[in-house]
Amino acid sequence: MPSLGADMEHGKIVEWLVKPGDYVRRGDLVAVVDTDKTVMDVESFQEGVVAELLVDPGATVPIGTPLARITPTPAEVGAPVQALAQSSVAGAPPPPAAAAPPTGPGVAPPLAPPVRHLAHRLGVDTARIHGTGKGGAITRADVEHAVAARPPAGRVRSSPRARRLAAELGVELSAVSGSGPEGAVTVADVQHAAGSRTGAAVPVAGGPGAGVPKEGVPGAGAAETAPPREGRAPEEPQAGKSAEARERVASLRRAVGALMSRSKKTIPHYYLSTTLDLRAAVEWMQSVNAQRPVASRLVPSALLLKAAALAAKDVPEVNGFYDDGGFRPSASVHLGVAVALRQGGIVAPAIHDADTLAVDVLMEQLRDLVGRARAGRLQRAEMADPTITVTNLGDLGVDSVFGVIYPPQVAMLGFGRVMEQPWAQNGMLGIRPAVIATLSADHRVSDGLRGGRYLTRIDELLQKPEEL
C-alpha cells in the first residue's frame, strides 16, 4: 500500500483493475484505493506479469503492506503464471515458450489493464469490439472508436454542468424529463430528480449566483467554464447525508485536523503578505478573451497559478520537502491546488510540472483535476508529490488567506479575491484591479528575505502576462 500523503496511515482496496496473468507496465493503473481523504487510482511501480493479488477488495491495510506480486517480465509474455513463479526460484529451469493465446468465438480478445479500465469507465462492452492490435488485442483507439460510433439516438441533451451533477448524485439522465430548450436536461431538472428520489433538496454547486461571470471574465456563462477552486461548492447539509457519508466526512476532518496540528507543532511558520498589481494581467487577458469563444477564455486564477509556479522555480527555497532533518529542494514544480469537496473536506492534488505548461494547458488541467478530485478519481502521484500548495478563496469574497503548511512541504501560498482598489502614483489617484497574496513558509528553510523575494517575483511576472 503506497503512501498517498503525509497524513495517510492505511488504505482500503476498492477495486482491482488487473487480474493474475495480466501484463503491466510501470505506470499502468492497477487498483482503486480509498483513503480517509478520497478515492484514487494506484499505478504499478514495476513492469511484469501479475502473479498474485495479495489483498482482497474491501480490505483495509496499513501503508507498506504488499498488495500484489509481480514477476519479472518473461521472454514470452503469454507464459503461464505458474511457470513465471518457478522461474524466480534460483536454479529453476526457464519456462517453456507458451502457445499463442486462444482465439475464436466465445474467447475474450487480449486486453491490457489500462485499456480495460478505459472501457469500463466509458461503459464500452469489449466483447463487441474487434481488436486491431497485435494478435487481435483491443487498443485504446479501438475503445475510443467504439464510443464515437455510438448512435446519437440514445443521447440525452444536457449541459456539461448538468451531466457532472447527475454523475455526482447518481441520477440517470435518460430517466429525467428535460425542461430546457428542445427538451434538454438542466441542472434544475437533475436537482428535482435527485430530490424526488431522496425526499431532500439538493443544492447546486456554486449556490446562488454561480452562473455570474467572475474575476473580470467577460461574457455570459464564463463562470460555467472557469476552473472551480477551493470553496466554490458549498458543503451539503449534514442532515441530508447518510450515516456512512457523515462518517466519511468526519474521518476526513480528523485526518486533516491531525495533519494541520502536527504542522503547527513541528514547523516554525512565518507569514508574509503583499498586494499584486493586476492591471497589466487583466488588460492582456481581456484583449485575448475578446477573440476567443466563451469555453476557452482565460480567468485571472490561471495567470496567478502560472506566475506562482514560475516564481517557485526561481526561488527554490519555497519548493521542496523538509524530511530527515534537512531540506530537499525539488527540481520540478508540482503545484498543489486546494480543492473543497462537495461532501465536505479539502484535498490538494498536484498539477505536475506547472511551470512548463502554457496558461491554456494549465487551466485545462486544473479543470480536469478539480473534476476528478470531486468525483474521487485522483491518481496516487497527484496526491503524493505536490512540492508547494496554493489555496484560493477569492470566490467566497475573502480578501486574504494565511494557510497552514502541508508537511513535508515548506510553503503555502494564498490568493484572495480580485478587487478594485484606490491607487496613487506620481501624485495621481486611480483605480486598479489587485489581489492580496500571502505566504506561509518554513523558517527552517527560508526567511523573510527569500519569502519576500518569492512574492515580489510573482508580481514581476504578472507585469508581463504575455510571457507567462
N, C-alpha and C positions, 0 to 999 in steps of 0.2 A: 504494500500500500504506500504510494508516494506521498510526500508531504505537499499539500496544496496551499500552504500558508503558515505563517508563524504561529497561528492560534489553533492549528488543527492537531488533534490528538488521535483521532480514529476516523474511519470512513466505512460506508456501507455499499456493498456491490448491489447496484440496482439492476444491471443488465450486462450480460456478456455479449460483445459484438463479434466474437470469434468462437470457434469450437475446436476440439482436438483434431489435428490433421491439417488445419489451416496454415498457410504460409503467410507470414507477416514480415513487413519491412520496418526498419526504425522509423518511428513517427506515425505509423498506422494506428488508427483508433481501435482499441481492443475492449474497452469496458466503460460503463457509465457508473460513476461513483457519487454517492450522496454524502455531503459533509454537513456540518452544522450551519454553513452559510448558504450553500447552493448545490445544485446537481451539475456535474461537469463530466466531460469526456476525458478519458485517460489513454495516452498513446503508449505504444511499445517502445522500450528502451533499447531493444536489440533486434537483429534480424534472424529469422529461422522458422522452425515449424512448431506450432503449439502442440506440445506433447501431453499436457495435463492441466486442467483448471483446478486449482487448489482451494478456492473459496467459492462457496455456493451463493447464488443470487439471494439477497436478503440478509446475508451475514454481515455483521459489523466487526471489524478487526482493527487493531492498533496500527499506527504508522510503522512501516518496516516489515509488516507481515508479507511473506511471498504470496502472490496472487495466482501465478501460473508458472509452469515450467516450459521453457522454450529451448529446443535442442539446436545445436549448430546447423547451419544450412548444409544439407546433404548434396552429393553430386547429382542425384536425381530427386527433384522436388517431390515427385509422386511416390517416393519410398514410404513403406508403412511406418507408422509411428513407433510400433514395437521395435522395428529394426533400428530406428534412429536412437532409441533409448539404449539399445545394446551397443551401438557404435560409440557411445560416450564412455563405455567402460574400457579401461586400459587392457590392451591385448585382444580385444574382441575383433573378429574379422569384419571387414567392411560389409555393409548390407548389399544384397544383390540389386541390380537395376530393376526398377519397378516397371510394370507394364503400363501402357498409356491408359489414362483414366477412361472408364467405360462411357460410352455414348449411346444414344438411341432413345426411342420413346420411353417416357417414364423415368429417365435418368436426368437429374438436375445438371445443368451445364456448369463448368468451373466458374467460381465466383470468389474474388478476393474480398477480404473483410471490409475494406473501405467502400468498395462498390456495393456490397450487401447493405452496409449502413446507409449509404446514399439512397438506395432503392427503398429501404424501409422508411426513411424519413420522407420521401416523396410519394409513398404509397404505390409503388410500382410492383406488379407481380412479375418476378424474374422468370417464372416458369413459362411466361408467354413471350419472352424476348429471345430473339435469335442472336447469339453472340458473334461478334465479328473479330474477336481477339484470337490469339494463338490457341489452337486446339478447341475452338468454339467457345472460349472464355468470354463472359459478358464484361464489357468495359464500361467505364464511366460515360463515354459518349453514347453507348447503347442505351443506358438508363435515361440520359438526358433527351435522346431522340424519342424514346417511348413517352416521356412526359409531353414533349412538344407535339406528338402525334395524337394526343388525346382529343376526342371530338369536342368541339366547343358547346355542343347542345347541353351538356351537363354542368356547364359553368354557371356560377351564380354571380350576377352583377353586384359588386360591392366595392367600397373604397378600401385602400390598404389598411387604414386605421380600423375599419370595421372588421376586416379579416384578422388583424392582430388581436383585437379584443375578443373575438369569437374563439380564437385558438386558446387564449389565456383562460377564458371562462368555460371552455369545454362545450360551446354551443355549435351545433351543426347548422351551417349556413343554409343548406338545402331545405331545412325544415322551418326557416324563418320567412315570414311574409314581409317583403320589402315595401317601404313606403316612399322611397326616393324616386328620382326620375326613371321612367321606364321600368319600374319595379325593383330598382336597386336597393340592396340591404344597407341601411345606415347604422351608425353607432347606436342611435336611439332604439332601432329595431333589435339589435343584439342585446342591449340592456334590458329591454322589455321581455325578450325571450328568456334571458337568464333570471330575471326577477320573477317571472311566472313559474319557473321551474323550482326556485328555491323559496319563494314567498318573501324575498327581501329585495330592497332596491340595490342596484349595482351602480357604483359611482363610475363616471367616465374618467379615464386617465387625463390628468391635467386640470379637471374641475372646471368651474365657471371661467369663461374667457380663454379656454385652451385654444380656440381657433383664431385668436387675435394675434397678428404678427408681432414679434417682439424683437428687441435689441436692434432696431433700425433696419430690419429686413423689409424692403418694400414689397408690396403685392399681397393681395388677399390669399390666404391659405398658406403663407410661408411658414407659420408655426407648425403645420402638419408635417412639413418636410424637414424642419430643423431638428438636429440631433437632440434627443432627450438628455437631460442632465440630472444630477442629484437633486432630489426634492421636487422634480417635475410632476410626479404622480403621487397623490395623497394615499396614505395607507387606508385600507378598508377598515370599517368599524370592527372592533373585536367581537361584538355581539353577532355579526353576520358570518363568523368563521366557525368551522368545525373544531372539535377539541384537538384533532391532530394538527390542524393548521395553526391553532393558537399555541400549541406546544412547540411547533417548529419555529414560530416567531420568537417565543420565549427563549428557546435554545440558541437562536441566532443572537439575540440580545445579550445573553450570558457570555457567549463566545467573544463578541465584540467588546463587551464591558471588561472582561478579564484581560484581553489583549491591551486595551487602552489603559487600564490600571497599571499593567506591567510597564507599558511605555512611559507613563508619567513617573513611575517609581525609579526606573533604571536609566532613562535618557534625560540628560540635563538640557531641557529645551531653552531656546531663546527665540524671541519673536521680533519681526520687523514688518513695517508697513509702508507702502508708497502709493501714490496716485499715478496711474498710467494715462498719458495723453493719447486719446484715440482719434484725434482729428484726421490725421493722415490715413489711418486704417479704415475709418468709416467712410471717408470720401472715396477712397480707392475701391472699397467693397461695393458701395452703391453704384459707382460707374461700371463695375464689372457685372453686377446683378442686373443692371438695366438692359444688358444684351443677352440675358440668359432666361430660359424658362423657369417657372417657379420651382420645379423639382430639383434644379441644380444650383440654386442660389446659395451663396455663402452666408454665414452668420458670424458675428464677432467672436464667438467661442472658438471657432476653428482657427482663427488667426491667433487668439490668445494661447491655445494649446500648442500650435506650431512654434510660436515665439518662446514658450516655456521650454519646449524640447531642445530647440537650438541653443538657448542660453545655458541649459544644463550641460550641453556638450562643451561649451566654452568655460564653464565654471564647474569642474568635476567634483569639487568638494561637496556638492549637494546631490550627486548622482552616484549611488552605490549602496554598499551594505556595511554595517558595523557588526562584526562577529568575531569570535575567538580573540577578543581583546584588542582588535585593530580594525582599521578602515580598509575596505576593499573596493576601490573605485570600479565603476563599470565602463567598459569600452563602448557599450551600446546604451541608448536611451530608450528604455521601455516605460512609456508614460502610463502610470496607473490612473484610472479615472473613477472617482467615487460615483456609484450608481445607487439610487434609492430603489429598493424592490417594492413592488406594489403590495405584497403581503406583509411588508414591514422589514426593516433592517437595511443594511448597506453592504455592498461588496465593492471591490476596487480592482477590476481586471485591467490588464495592460494592453496598450496599443504598441506593438513591437516596432522598434527602430523608428519611432515617431519623428525623429529629427531628419530622417532621409525621405519622408513622404511628402508629396505635393499636398497643398492645402485641401484640394478637392478629394484626394485619396484618403487623407486623414479624416475628413468629415464623413466620408462614406464608411470607413472602418469604425468610426465612433458610433454611427447609427447601427451598424451590424452588431457591434459589441454590446451596446445597451439592450438591443432587442433580444440577443441570446442570453444576456445576464438575467433579464426578467422572465425569459422562458425556461431558465435553468439548463442551458446547453452550452456552458463555457467549457473551454479546454484547460487541461492541467497547467500548461505553461502560462496561460493568460492570468492565472491566479497566483502562480508561484514565483514569478520573476519580475514584477514591476521594480524599477530602480528609483523612481520618485513618483509621488502621487499628487494629483491635482483634484481639488474639490471646488465646485461652482454652485453657489446658492443664489445666483443672480435672479433666476426665475421666480424666487419666492420674495423678491424685493429686499433681500439682505444686502446691506452696504458693504460689509466685510466679514470674513470668517477666519478665525485662528484655529487651525486644525491640530490634531494630535498625531505625532509621527507614527507611522505603521512600521514597527520593527520587523526585520533588521535594517529597513531603510533609514536614511539620515535626514530627510527633509520632507515637508508637506507644504504645497503651495495652494493658496486660496484666492478665488476671484469672487467679487461681489457683483452687483447689478451694474449694467451700463447706464450712466446717468448724465444729465446735463448739469454743468456746474459753472458758476461765475469764474472768470479767469482774467488776470491782469498781466499785461506785457507792454513794456516801454511806455508806461503811463496811460495805456488804453485798456478799457474794460470790454470783455466779450463773454460769449458762452461757448463752451467746448464739451464734447462727449468724453467721458472719462470712466475709469473703473479702478476701484481700490484693490491692489494686490497685496497679499500678506504672505509671509514666510515663517514657518515653524521649522527650526533647524537644530541639529545636534551639536552642542558645544564641544564635544569630544573630538569633532572632526573639523568644524569651521567656527568662525566668529563673526561679529558684526561686519567686519571689513569684507569678507568673502560673501556673506549673505547679502549685504548691500550691493555688492558688485553684480550678484545674480539678478536682483530686481532691476537694477539700472540697465543691465544688458537686455532684459525683456523689453523695457521701454525703448531702448535704442533700435531694436529690431522692428518694433511696431511703427517706427517713423519711416520705414521703407517697406511697406507691406508687399509691394510688387516683387520683392526679392525673397520673400518667405517661401 
